[in-house]
Amino acid sequence: MSVTDGLPRVSLAFLPTPVRPLLRLSAELGGPEIWIKRDDQTGLATGGNKTRKLEFLIGSALAEEADCVITAGSTQSNHARQTAAAARSVGLEPHLVLRAAEATASGDDTRVSGNVLIDRLLGAVIHWTDEEAPYVETLQNVRMELQDQGRRPALVPYGGSNATGLMGYVRAAEELELQSDELPSFAAHVFASSSGGTQAGLVLGAHSCAWEIGRPLLLAISIDEIARDLEHQVTRLVAEGTSLLGMGEEVSPERIRVNDDYLGGGYAVVGDPEREAIRLAAETEGLLLDPVYTGRAMAGLIDLVRKGEFSTGEAVLFWHTGGIAALDAFGEVLLRS
Ligand SMILES: *Cc1c(COP(=O)(O)O)cnc(C)c1O
C-alpha cells in the first residue's frame, strides 16, 4: 500500500534498494554510525535516483499514449541517461536536450564518455544546446518539431522534478519505513539535492508516513543552488505533490532543510573535498561515489561529522543517489592529487 497507488506507474527499478552500515568509514571518521541506502543500485543502465521518478514519469507518458520521450540535462546528466534507458525499456524513442558547452576543468571532452557514451549506445537522439538549465525553450522547440512530424512526445522535466516524478521518492520513504525494523533510528538522512525532486519526495513521504518533524532530520546538501532558492523550489514541488495526491493538510516547512556550505567551485567542478570523499569511500568501503553529486554530498557529511554535528551514539543515513556512470568523464580531475 502506497499513497501513490492511484497514479500510473511502470516498474523499472530493482526495489527495495539495500541499506547497509558503513562500519569502516564510520570508524575512520570517529563520529556517528553512517549507513547507506543504495539508490545507486536501482538497476537501470547503471542506476541512480532518477529511476524511481521515471517509474511515474514513464508511467504517465504511457498513459498519455506517447510514442517518444524528451528530456534535458547537463552534458553528463545522469537523469538524461536514465530517461533514455527507461524510454527504451518500454519501447519509446528517447530525445535528449543536452548542454553542449560543458567541459571539465581538465578539458576532457565529456561528449564521448561517461553518461553520453551510454546515451549514444541507447540510440538516444541528442539535441545539443547552449541554453542554461532548466532548458525550457529548447525542450519546447524539440517538442514542437516532433509534433510537426506527427509524433506524440511526452515531456519529462529537467531532473525529472515535478509532482509526478517526485512520487518516486514518496515511495522511497515508504520503502524505508518497511525496512526500518532491521535498522537503527536515524538522527538524520543526508543526500544530494539539485533540482529538488528527491528532497521534495522524501519530505512528502516523511509527512505521509507521519515521521516526527526533525527526526530523522532530512538534510539536503545543495549541489548548485543557494539554500533559499532550493528551499523555495522544494516548497513549490511539495505543494504540487500534495495537491496531486489530494492530501488535505499542508506539509510543515520545518521539514525542508538545505545546507549550501558545499557548493565549492560550482556545478560539476571537482575540488579537494569531493576528491577526498570519493577516495575515502573507495578505500575504506570499496564504495564508489560520483564526482558531481554524491561525492559532494559525502564531503558535506564528512565535514559535518568532523565538526561534531552528530554524536557518537547516533546513526545517520546517507542516500547514495547514483551517478557512477559519470566517473570516467572526470578521470583526470579525479586522479589529480
Ligand atoms: C539528479 C541527481 C541528484 C539530485 O537529485 P534531484 O532530485 O535533482 O535534487 C543527486 N544525485 C545524483 C547522482 C543525481 O543524478
The ligand as an SDF file (V2000), in Angstrom:
LIG
                    3D

 15 15  0  0  0  0  0  0  0  0999 V2000
   19.9410   14.2040  -10.1530 C   0  0  0  0  0  0  0  0  0  0  0  0
   20.8540   13.6790   -9.1140 C   0  0  0  0  0  0  0  0  0  0  0  0
   20.7720   14.1330   -7.7780 C   0  0  0  0  0  0  0  0  0  0  0  0
   19.8480   15.2300   -7.3450 C   0  0  0  0  0  0  0  0  0  0  0  0
   18.5010   14.8560   -7.3310 O   0  0  0  0  0  0  0  0  0  0  0  0
   17.3850   15.9700   -7.5170 P   0  0  0  0  0  0  0  0  0  0  0  0
   16.1280   15.2340   -7.3830 O   0  0  0  0  0  0  0  0  0  0  0  0
   17.6040   16.5820   -8.8660 O   0  0  0  0  0  0  0  0  0  0  0  0
   17.5810   17.0170   -6.4650 O   0  0  0  0  0  0  0  0  0  0  0  0
   21.6060   13.5610   -6.8440 C   0  0  0  0  0  0  0  0  0  0  0  0
   22.4940   12.6150   -7.1890 N   0  0  0  0  0  0  0  0  0  0  0  0
   22.6230   12.1780   -8.4520 C   0  0  0  0  0  0  0  0  0  0  0  0
   23.6570   11.1650   -8.7450 C   0  0  0  0  0  0  0  0  0  0  0  0
   21.8040   12.6880   -9.4640 C   0  0  0  0  0  0  0  0  0  0  0  0
   21.9400   12.2490  -10.7250 O   0  0  0  0  0  0  0  0  0  0  0  0
  1  2  1  0
  2  3  1  0
  2 14  2  0
  3  4  1  0
  3 10  2  0
  4  5  1  0
  5  6  1  0
  6  7  2  0
  6  8  1  0
  6  9  1  0
 10 11  1  0
 11 12  2  0
 12 13  1  0
 12 14  1  0
 14 15  1  0
M  END
$$$$
